[in-house]
């Protein structure tokens, strides 16, 4: 019997999938990724 995922589990899986997709797109294109860190915007290159 399969365990049904809670709405929270589904949301977390969807967020992880979206983040993975964004990282891969930035990695392939070489564009920097803007992140929020210590109250400031920081651009990083995804390798």
C-alpha positions as a Markdown table, in Angstrom:
| # | Residue | x | y | z |
|---|---|---|---|---|
| 1 | Unk | 0.0 | 0.0 | 0.0 |
| 2 | Unk | 1.4 | 3.4 | -1.0 |
| 3 | Unk | 1.5 | 6.2 | 1.6 |
| 4 | Unk | -0.3 | 9.3 | 0.4 |
| 5 | Unk | 1.7 | 12.5 | 0.6 |
| 6 | Unk | 0.4 | 15.4 | 2.6 |
| 7 | Unk | -0.1 | 18.8 | 1.0 |
| 8 | Unk | 3.0 | 20.0 | 2.8 |
| 9 | Unk | 5.1 | 17.1 | 1.3 |
| 10 | Unk | 3.7 | 17.8 | -2.2 |
| 11 | Unk | 4.5 | 21.5 | -1.9 |
| 12 | Unk | 8.0 | 20.7 | -0.7 |
| 13 | Unk | 8.6 | 18.3 | -3.6 |
| 14 | Unk | 7.3 | 20.9 | -6.1 |
| 15 | Unk | 9.6 | 23.6 | -4.7 |
| 16 | Unk | 12.6 | 21.4 | -4.9 |
| 17 | Unk | 11.8 | 20.5 | -8.5 |
| 18 | Unk | 11.4 | 24.2 | -9.4 |
| 19 | Unk | 14.7 | 25.1 | -7.7 |
| 20 | Unk | 16.5 | 22.3 | -9.5 |
| 21 | Unk | 15.1 | 23.5 | -12.8 |
| 22 | Unk | 16.2 | 27.1 | -12.2 |
| 23 | Unk | 19.7 | 26.1 | -11.2 |
| 24 | Unk | 20.1 | 24.0 | -14.3 |
| 25 | Unk | 18.9 | 26.8 | -16.6 |
| 26 | Unk | 21.3 | 29.2 | -15.0 |
| 27 | Unk | 24.1 | 26.7 | -15.2 |
| 28 | Unk | 23.5 | 26.0 | -18.9 |
| 29 | Unk | 23.2 | 29.7 | -19.8 |
| 30 | Unk | 26.0 | 31.0 | -17.7 |
| 31 | Unk | 23.8 | 33.7 | -16.3 |
| 32 | Unk | 24.3 | 34.7 | -12.6 |
| 33 | Unk | 21.7 | 33.8 | -10.1 |
| 34 | Unk | 20.4 | 36.5 | -7.8 |
| 35 | Unk | 19.9 | 35.5 | -4.2 |
| 36 | Unk | 19.0 | 37.3 | -1.0 |
| 37 | Unk | 21.8 | 37.0 | 1.6 |
| 38 | Unk | 22.2 | 39.0 | 4.9 |
| 39 | Unk | 19.7 | 41.7 | 3.8 |
| 40 | Unk | 21.4 | 42.2 | 0.4 |
| 41 | Unk | 21.1 | 40.9 | -3.1 |
| 42 | Unk | 24.0 | 38.8 | -4.2 |
| 43 | Unk | 24.7 | 37.4 | -7.7 |
| 44 | Unk | 26.4 | 34.0 | -7.9 |
| 45 | Unk | 27.5 | 31.9 | -10.8 |
| 46 | Unk | 26.1 | 28.4 | -10.7 |
| 47 | Unk | 28.7 | 25.8 | -11.6 |
